[in-house]
Amino acid sequence: MSCPTEELLLRSAEEKAPDLLAHLQDCAACRDTVRELEETIGELRAAAPTAAPASGERLLRLRPPAPSTRAARRLFAVAAAMLLAATGFAIFPSKSKPPRPPESTPKPEVRRTPEPKPTAPAKRQDFPERSEWISGGLGWLDQNQKADGSFGSVGLTGLALMAWFGDGHGDASAAHGRSIQSALVYLLATQGADGLLAQPSEPKVIYGHAIATWALSEAVGDGRTADPRVRLAAQRAVDYLLAAQNPGMAWRYSSKCGDNDTSVTFWAVGALASARKAGFRVPDDSFAGARAFFGSVTDPELLRVGYTFPRTGKVFVPGVNEAYRHHEALSAAAAAARLMMGDARDDAMVSAMGFLVTDLPSAAKETDVDYYYWHLGSLALFLHDGAESFNWAEWENRLLPALRAKRAADGSWEPNDRWGKVDAAGRAYATALNVLTLEVPRRLPAKK
């Protein structure tokens, strides 16, 4: 069963549908989302007055089941949260002050996170080792590619391909051509008749498919291969990604699942922006849906971007990475995706830059390390501010020492960041992603 829609969760809450309960037991992503919602619902119930309007009364009637039924309690929390999202946060106004009609309700004051004002031009530190780190990481990928050309999954193989492409290599490259050919053959072999790039056992197929589609589009658009099979596979992959989009919105783990999240949508938008650059047809409606979703998960007051809804808070996998610090990776993801779509700079983007430059990369503690945040932040800052900006210099002055601190002697990166231990991402994820981060100034156009 694919992840249920919010409507289905709400409709089935009081019935405690067995298929939904079984899904919650099996789906880590849904469990993670529900765990974050339980505290919110608990606080809401504790604060509820005796008299509530109809929406509040319905929420209060959704009593949690017996404590022994953990999955059912989680379903209650999700259903209650969906009702909360549908009715607004202020669902318990006092009797003496009835709510004003929507047309007279003032808009919340936008409080974007300010960027620090530079007192002097930032002096960019010199890191002559940068090219050496890229070469070492690509060499490690060569040495650790599996016999079938993969790195264990479609998504990781796509990341490795983009890392090789980002340093200017193609399938005819003397240094990495054989590895690139092997990885491309692997992706072609995984593509189904419908265009989906995935192994049968892979979960969260849209994640991997979007990354691999991005890699194939770059291979075609940047002339990294002349193999006509790659162009055909890229076209089919793009078509599948477009068909998998939720109507009027975005993407999550499976095709048209009715659910959306910021992280998967970032990779899908990147793939489609690369595809459009390569000459593939990408309708404007697809980007419009992604914009609509990013807008729907952006806190209108703080301009902070959530995961699946506004004010998501810290996103983590219980028992794996909850001890790691929270960073505004999703605000960076939304800003980078919107810039890749060609959106004009606005308050939400400026606020995202404020989050980034007030939370610079650090490897001082293991719980500070988040390669995914560093990558998304690098993309957003470079696209928004450009290579000669104060913010980019400040970011790189902290990013490069942090990457140096986590680099291993064999040219790879230790997979002990916030996400390296999730879904067997491992050293291939850490190495390919960090090489891509180092290549950002080479891969992306400078600020216009």
Secondary structure as GFF3:
##gff-version 3
##sequence-region A 1 448
A	DSSP	alpha_helix	6	12	.	.	.	ID=ss1
A	DSSP	alpha_helix	18	26	.	.	.	ID=ss2
A	DSSP	alpha_helix	28	47	.	.	.	ID=ss3
A	DSSP	alpha_helix	54	61	.	.	.	ID=ss4
A	DSSP	alpha_helix	70	87	.	.	.	ID=ss5
A	DSSP	three_ten_helix	102	104	.	.	.	ID=ss6
A	DSSP	alpha_helix	130	144	.	.	.	ID=ss7
A	DSSP	alpha_helix	154	166	.	.	.	ID=ss8
A	DSSP	alpha_helix	177	190	.	.	.	ID=ss9
A	DSSP	alpha_helix	205	221	.	.	.	ID=ss10
A	DSSP	alpha_helix	228	244	.	.	.	ID=ss11
A	DSSP	alpha_helix	262	277	.	.	.	ID=ss12
A	DSSP	alpha_helix	284	296	.	.	.	ID=ss13
A	DSSP	alpha_helix	329	340	.	.	.	ID=ss14
A	DSSP	alpha_helix	347	357	.	.	.	ID=ss15
A	DSSP	three_ten_helix	366	368	.	.	.	ID=ss16
A	DSSP	alpha_helix	371	385	.	.	.	ID=ss17
A	DSSP	alpha_helix	390	406	.	.	.	ID=ss18
A	DSSP	alpha_helix	426	438	.	.	.	ID=ss19
A	DSSP	alpha_helix	440	443	.	.	.	ID=ss20
###
